[in-house]
Amino acid sequence: MSSSLQEIYDGFAKTYEQNRDQFDMSAILATFFNQLNHQQDALLDLGCGAGEPVARYFIDRDWSVTGVDFSSQMLELAKKYVPEMKTIHSDIREVDFEPDQFAAITASYSLFHIPANDHADMFRKFYTWLKPGGQAMFTYATKEYTGSNEFDGYKEFMDQKLFYSHKHTDDLYADLENTGFSIESAENINIGGETFLWVTINKDN
Ligand SMILES: C[S@@+](CC[C@H](N)C(=O)[O-])C[C@H]1O[C@@H](n2cnc3c(N)ncnc32)[C@H](O)[C@@H]1O
């Protein structure tokens, strides 16, 4: 029987320390952070994993961070690396928050693991949960990673078959704009040999 994504990430937690520095996101995080409209506010990090590097980066700059992840083992690591983060053990599709709670939302290397058909719902939730002037950043899979303009299937990562899903970028941008977001930037960036689309969106004041 094949393992669920949750089980695979629980397994990855065991080798996390050996692979800790494989993906250097410092430039992306700095770019996002430096253009935020709110300062020293609240961040929601969806698919937070071990709390690195995103939660660590924000907490070091006096933000409060809520992290959501469905892997209990990754959250155990987060307790060790980022004890200041408030964690919620849940599927990111199942959490809910009051409107206007967060000045920023991140979904770093996580949104592409949920079916593309659920992405527009997630964006509507981002819009509700963000304060006016709030911004979100997420990693999106595209043709550069999956080989297709649209994809729903499995790709190998660290000897495991992981589910990835994405729409055509034109459909992604339409979903974002229909939700009310303006697209600040969308750029293909190669980190550690993997190219993904990094998207920053704004909820206007
Ligand atoms: C590649 S890791 C990224 C971790 C971290 N955000 C980073 O940038 O290094 C993906 C994380 O998303 C979590 N994840 C994937 N799908 C999820 C879902 N539907 N609900 C909650 N967490 C999910 C996994 O458990 C894993 O910790």
PDBQT file of the ligand as one rigid body, heavy atoms in Angstrom, charges set to zero:
ROOT
HETATM    1  C1  LIG A 301       7.943  20.594   1.651  1.00  0.00    +0.000 C 
HETATM    2  S1  LIG A 301       7.336  20.826   3.276  1.00  0.00    +0.000 S 
HETATM    3  C2  LIG A 301       7.563  22.564   3.468  1.00  0.00    +0.000 C 
HETATM    4  C3  LIG A 301       7.783  22.972   4.902  1.00  0.00    +0.000 C 
HETATM    5  C4  LIG A 301       8.070  24.461   5.102  1.00  0.00    +0.000 C 
HETATM    6  N1  LIG A 301       6.917  25.267   4.766  1.00  0.00    +0.000 N 
HETATM    7  C5  LIG A 301       9.272  24.908   4.282  1.00  0.00    +0.000 C 
HETATM    8  O1  LIG A 301       9.153  25.864   3.529  1.00  0.00    +0.000 OA
HETATM    9  O2  LIG A 301      10.346  24.297   4.429  1.00  0.00    +0.000 OA
HETATM   10  C6  LIG A 301       5.587  20.683   3.096  1.00  0.00    +0.000 C 
HETATM   11  C7  LIG A 301       4.855  20.711   4.422  1.00  0.00    +0.000 C 
HETATM   12  O3  LIG A 301       3.463  20.851   4.153  1.00  0.00    +0.000 OA
HETATM   13  C8  LIG A 301       2.764  19.932   4.955  1.00  0.00    +0.000 C 
HETATM   14  N2  LIG A 301       1.498  19.653   4.263  1.00  0.00    +0.000 N 
HETATM   15  C9  LIG A 301       1.326  19.196   3.000  1.00  0.00    +0.000 A 
HETATM   16  N3  LIG A 301       0.016  19.106   2.700  1.00  0.00    +0.000 NA
HETATM   17  C10 LIG A 301      -0.653  19.530   3.815  1.00  0.00    +0.000 A 
HETATM   18  C11 LIG A 301      -2.026  19.670   4.128  1.00  0.00    +0.000 A 
HETATM   19  N4  LIG A 301      -2.989  19.373   3.248  1.00  0.00    +0.000 N 
HETATM   20  N5  LIG A 301      -2.355  20.132   5.358  1.00  0.00    +0.000 NA
HETATM   21  C12 LIG A 301      -1.402  20.435   6.270  1.00  0.00    +0.000 A 
HETATM   22  N6  LIG A 301      -0.083  20.325   6.026  1.00  0.00    +0.000 NA
HETATM   23  C13 LIG A 301       0.295  19.876   4.802  1.00  0.00    +0.000 A 
HETATM   24  C14 LIG A 301       3.672  18.737   5.110  1.00  0.00    +0.000 C 
HETATM   25  O4  LIG A 301       3.372  17.953   6.246  1.00  0.00    +0.000 OA
HETATM   26  C15 LIG A 301       5.041  19.419   5.208  1.00  0.00    +0.000 C 
HETATM   27  O5  LIG A 301       5.399  19.708   6.540  1.00  0.00    +0.000 OA
ENDROOT
TORSDOF 0
